[in-house]
Amino acid sequence: MNRRLLFLLAGIALIFGGCTMAPKYDRPPAPIPNDWPQGQTDSDTQGLPEAPTVDELSRQAFFTDTQLQAIIEIALDNNRDLRLAALNVERARALYGIQRAELFPAVNAVGAGGKERRSSDLISPGDPRTVEQYSVGLGVAAWEIDFFGRIRSLKDQALEEYLATDEARRSAEIALVSEVASVYLTLAADRENLELARSTLVTQQAAYDLINRQYEVGVANELDLRQAQIPVDMARGDVARYTQMAAQDQNALNLLAGLTVPKDLLPADLASVHPPNEIFSGLSSAALLNRPDIMAAEHRLKGAYAYIGAARAAFFPRISLTTSIGTASNELSGLFGSGSGTWNFAPQVAVPIFDARTWAAYRVSKAQQEIALTQYEKTIQVAFREVADALAVQGTVDQRMIAQQSLANAVADTYRLSNKRYKNGIDSYLGVLDAQRSLYAAQQGLISLRLAKLANQVKLYAVLGGGSK
């Protein structure tokens, strides 16, 4: 019996030293250029050389606005989507534990006892009338010895799926941080547009009241009065529109945060927001391989390789082992105490002759590997485009802002001169109206570009894989 136990232990050692039939994994080459696109993003477009990279800049160091930092922390603690992502990770970890447990035998222990009182007519003189019987059983039920790595490959596949799910959680965290920052900045811009609309309404209402008094005394004509009414109505409509948009932005921020954001954490306008830090995108696109979504796709690709190993192993024999150890005694003194003992050793070998399902499963595993490879390559290409788009904005937004500021200044002078000429009776009010419309549009355009610059900084940080630490 000890010799058989020794053989069993040797088999266990063989299992742990076994190998799998999965193909060797080598990281596929990235289907993207090594450098970022040049051209319109050539001059000062890839960040400042002295600025830190994403890997060197934590989330807390990147977002310098303390109110935004507080809202991000609230969202990380309360957002339901992120909570679901974390629960998916826990589920994947548990599934991996189940698959890993298949490598080890399941040991069952059974005990029983009984007492029997016999008639004095049925026993010999001197024998006890009461007989106690105890039994203990210890067994391993249908334990598959993983000689060809089928179970180990399935375990590896479950591990890669767990790691991919964890990377998906990190990706969801980055997306949440980016979305909170974007909505926060949008709320600030809409509130600034609201204040611009309100100030414009006050100015145009005062101009309309002046022209209305002139019309009443016959100095201004009705055409001037109706022309003066146009910007008043437009500004009144914009006040209502931006009030609605700011309320919707606040609702979106509350949803992302998972609770109502305190009013003292909300931005007053875009000018009051501390801009994020500048970052350096790096010289090589290989940095994208550290993005969580790309790492998740690579883990799933590795899992597909492991699944091929399991499918290959299915063509080979499966060896299952069933053992049991039992004792019976009238005194329970131990597993091998006084009484009788039994040992059963029953190996079973299943040799596949022909099974169409096994061949079909193998073909499925090969197709799944090709699918995972294509998804991995596409994920890299999408990431490359996201970064390239953000760099394109970074390389041009400053020039656009300079041009827009110059336009706003020129239109402001035009409005001032047109208003002066109208008051001196040189031009009609139509020139003032056109200049005012142009000024209002230029001011709105300047707010939009300032928002675009800040939002693009956040996007570039996120698409380079930052925001999860």
PyMOL commands that set and color helices and strands:
alter all, ss='L'
color gray80, all
select helices_A, chain A and resi 2-16+59-62+66-78+80-101+120-122+150-216+222-257+263-265+270-272+285-290+292-313+356-423+429-463
alter helices_A, ss='H'
color red, helices_A
select strands_A, chain A and resi 107-117+130-145+318-329+340-350
alter strands_A, ss='S'
color yellow, strands_A
deselect
rebuild
show_as cartoon
